[in-house]
Amino acid sequence: MRFLTLTLALPACAPSPEVQAILDLEGDDVTGGSLYADRCTECHGESGEGGTAGAIDHPHSDASTVRTIFQGNATMPAFGDLLQDQDIADLNAFVQASIYR
């Protein structure tokens, strides 16, 4: 008996245009650190160890981090309407350099 194996080629999940626009910006980790202290520390802790929300202690891609900040997820609210694109790029730069180190 012969078995036919099918391989499906699934397209890579491309970022939304809004997320891609943020990814195209140059983020500043120093400015992002100030934003993190003001906006994120209460929930995620000073070093991403967790607070009232979960820890952010395992690395994610730039696209995944920006998408989560912009759109939110099941446990985190969206900040796309509250922060400027540059703010999100700066936050991503800080998280990538300091939290995911």
N, C-alpha and C positions, 0 to 999 in steps of 0.2 A: 504494500500500500504506500502510495506517495503522499507526502504532506507538502502543502504549499505554504511557504513562509512569506508573509507580507511585511514589508517594512514601510512604515508611514513616515513621511518627511513632514514634520511639523515646523511651521515657521517660528523663528525666534520671537519671543514676546518683546516687541519694540516699545520703548517708552512712549507715553502720550506726548503730543506736541508741547503741552505745558511743562511736563517734566524734562523733555529734551531741551527746551529753552533754558531751563535752570542749569542743566548739565553743561551747556555751552558757556556758561559764565565762569569766570575765575573766582573761586571762593577764597576768602581770607580767614585763616584759622584763628588769628588773634581776635578779630571782630566776632567771629563765630563763637569763641570762648566766652565773650561778654554776653552774647545772646543766649548761649546755653545756660550761663549762670542766672540770667534774668528769667528765662522762659522754661527751662527744662529740669533744673536741679531739683525742684520740689518733688517732681514725679519720678525722675530717673536717678537721682543722687548725684553728688559732685563728680564722681568718677564713672558714672553709668552703672553703679552697683544695684540700683533699684531704690525706690522710696515708696510712694503710694502707687507707683506703676512698676512694671517689670524692669529687670536689668537689661541693659543694652550692651552686654559684655561679649558678644560674639560678632565677628566681622560680617558685614554685608557690603555688597557692591555699592558704588556711588548711585547707580540708578535705583536700587532698592531703598537705600536710605533717603534719597530725595523724594521718591514716590511716597514713602511712609510719612515723611514730614508734610508733604503737599496734600496728599489724599487721606491720610490717616489709615487706620486699619481697625480690626475688631475691637481693640482695647484703647487705641489712641485716637483722639480727635484730629481732624484735618486742620492744618495751619495755612493752607493755600490762600485763604481769604483774609487771614490775619497778618501774614508776613509778606514782605516784598520778595520777589524772586531772588534778589541779591542776598537778602537775609538767609534764605534757605540754602543758597550756595555756600554762604559763610558758615552756617551751622554744619553742613555736610563736611566742609573742609576741617572744621574743628573735630567733629566726631571721628572722621577717618584718621586724623593725625594724633589725637589724644585719647579717645575712648577705645578705639579698635586696635591700638598699638600692640 
